[in-house]
């Protein structure tokens, strides 16, 4: 179960701030952020088993992030890769067009998912709960997403961490310079505060360590407004023990 926090149009100079942990089976191979598509230029982590991505950035200023939902009867091994859908969304020139594309897909073609699609001006999440895909527009502010709906406090780690992300977002130094507060965001993502998830009986923490499953990597993305600058930091392991380093960003459209 991954976790993604987004501050959308919540600060003066950075309309998009994303802090995300990727949780996955430890044996599933994955690559660090690199070029996934050339036209448009898309950068993101690569799932080396199914060739999709869980989090990517396009030259058009679109970020798409994929989080799996739990399937009631277990996953369908013959379903199309959800990561490929995330990559398909990043081909679109605007977040709205990406959302419209996702909404036209057949939910039955995929295992359940949440798909975030955001630009500096618009943000959407597509929910595939197994039958059909519902697209919801996101309002400005702080939002957390895991394997339930947006800001669903039934998820223990959302209920435990939302206030911490909100407190950080309300600080003057964060609102003036979110990029300068990346260590504070990383510290939140490294939280091991664990509660048992009543739905599964399993531990539920932002930074998760189980025998064969856990937090595999962590990402921080900052999209400035007028300059169109993107800052991208990546930790190729759990953020509790792995430092963030500058990661590749896409070239700007038209360059």
N, C-alpha and C positions, 0 to 999 in steps of 0.2 A: 504494500500500500504506500504509494508516494504521497508527498505533501507539497503543495505549492501555495505560497503567499504572494499576493499582488497588491501593491499600492497603485491604484489607477487614478491619475489626475489628482493625487493627494499632496503633491509638493509643487513648489513654484517652477522649478527648472527641469524636473524629471517626471514627465507624465506617466512613465511606466517604470516601476521598480518591481522586480520579481526575485524571490528567494525560494529555491526549490530543492528538495531532496528526492533522489531516485532510489526506491526500494525494489529489489529484484532478487531472484534466486542467484546464489553466489556463482554457480557454474555457468550461467548464461553469458556468453561472450559479448563484449561491447567495446566500442572505440570512443576515444576522447573527441571533443568537438573538432570537426574538420569540414571540408567542403562536401556537401551532400548533393547539391545541384549546381550547375553552372548558369543556367538561364531559367528563372532568375537565380542569382547567387544566393544559396542557402547554406548556412553553417549550423551544425548541431551534432550531438552525440549520435552514434550509429549502433543500432542493434545488429550485431554481426550474424544473428541467426535468421532474422526475417527481413533485414535490410531497411527497416524504417527508423524512425527517431522518436524519442520521448520528449524532446525539447529542442526547438530550432528557431533561428532568426533569419529573416530574408532581407535582401537588399531593399525591398519596399518598406521596410520598417514594421514588419509583421512578426510577432512572436506567437508560436503555437506550442502548447504543452499538453501532453497526453497523460491521463491518469486512469488506470484500470478500475472498473467497478467489479464487485463480486458477482459471479453468475450463480443463480439459485441452484442449478443442476450441474454445476461444474462447467469449465470452459469447453467450447467446441473446437477440437483440434483442426477442423477443416475450414474454420472461419478465416476471412481475409485478415491480414495483419493490421492491427489498429495503428501501429507505427507508420505504416504506409499511408493510411488516411491522414495522419498528422503531416506527413511530408507532402501529400497532395494539397492540403489546405495552404501550405506555405508557397505553393505555386501561384496563388491568387494575388492580385495587386493591392487589395484592400482587405481589412479585417471583415468588413461586411460581406464582401464577395466570398471570402473563405467560409464564413458562417452560413451563407446561403447555399454554397456547395455542400457543406457537411449536412445541412438539413434535408437535402434532396437524396442523400444516400439511404440505402435500406438498412435499418437497424439489424435485421436478421442476418445480414452478410458479415457482421462483426460480433465478437464478444462484447459485453457491456463496457462502456467507457465514459469518461468525461473528457472533453476536448476544449481547452481554452484557446481563443484566438483574439489577439489584442494588438492595436496600434496606438499611436499617440493620441488619437481622437476617438476611437471606438473600441469596445471590448464585448466579447460574447463567450458563452460557454454552451457547448452542445452536449446534451445528456443522451446517451443510449442506454436505456434501462432493459433492453432486450427485445423490445417489439418495434418501437419507432424512435426516431431521433427528435428530441425537442431542443430548440435553440432559444436561449434567453439572453437578452442584452444586459450587460453589467453596468451599474451606476458607479460614478466616481466614489472612491473611498478604499478602505482596506477590505480584502476578501481572502478567505482561506478555502482551499479545495483539497479534498482527498478522494476517497472512493464512495462518498455520498454526494448529495447536492451541495452547492456553494454555501459556505457558512453554516453547515448543518452540525449543531452542537451535540447530536447523537454520537458523533465521532469523538472518542475521548481525547485524542490529541488536539483536535480543534478546540474543544471546550477548555482544555488546560492551557493552550498557548495563545488563543486569540487576544486576550487581554495584554499579554506580553508584547505581541506585535503592535497592538494599538498604542501601548505606552511608548514604545520606541518611535512610532510614527508621529506622535504628538510632541516629541522633543524638538526644540528650536534648532539644534545642531543637525538633526536628521532632516528637517523640513528645508533647511538652507543648503545642505550638502549631503544628500543620501549616499553618494559614492564614498564619501569620507567615513561613513558609518558602516562600511561593509563588514568590519570585524564584529560589530554588534549584531548584525544580521546573521553572520556565521555562527556566533555564540548561541543565538536562538535555535538555529537549525541543528546544533550539536546537543540539544537538550535530551537527556536520557530519562526524564520524568515519565515513568511508565505506569499506566493503568491497564487493567484487563478490559479488553473489548467485549462487552456483553453479548455481541452477536456471534463471536467466535471463541471466546475464552482465551484468546492469545494476547500477549503483551502488545501495547499500542503506544509508541513513542515517536517523536520526530526523528530521532537518530536511533535506529533499531538494529539490534544485534541478536540474531537467532542462529541456530546451528547451521542451517543451510540457506538462510534468507536474511536480508537486512539492507541497510543503507549502503548503496554501492558508490554513489557520487553525489555531488552537491553543486548547484549553480547559482550565481548572482548575476542579474542582468539589469542594467540601468540605461534607459533611453531618454536622452535629453530632448528638449523641445526644439527651440529655434535653430540650434546648430546641427540637428539630426545626428548627433554623435551617439554611438552605442559603446558602453563599457561592459565587458563580459569577463567574469571570473569563474574559474572551474576548479573544484577539488576532486581528483580522481579516486576518491575513497571517502569513507565516512568523515564528516567535518569535525568530529571530536578529536581525530588524530591526523587529519590531512589538511595541509595548508592550501588556500586558494591561490591560484596564479592567473595572470592575464591569459585569456583564451582568444582564439580567432573570432573575428567579427566579419560579417559580409561587407563586400564593397558597396559603396553607395550607388543607387540607381543612376545610370547615365555616365558613370566613370569607367 
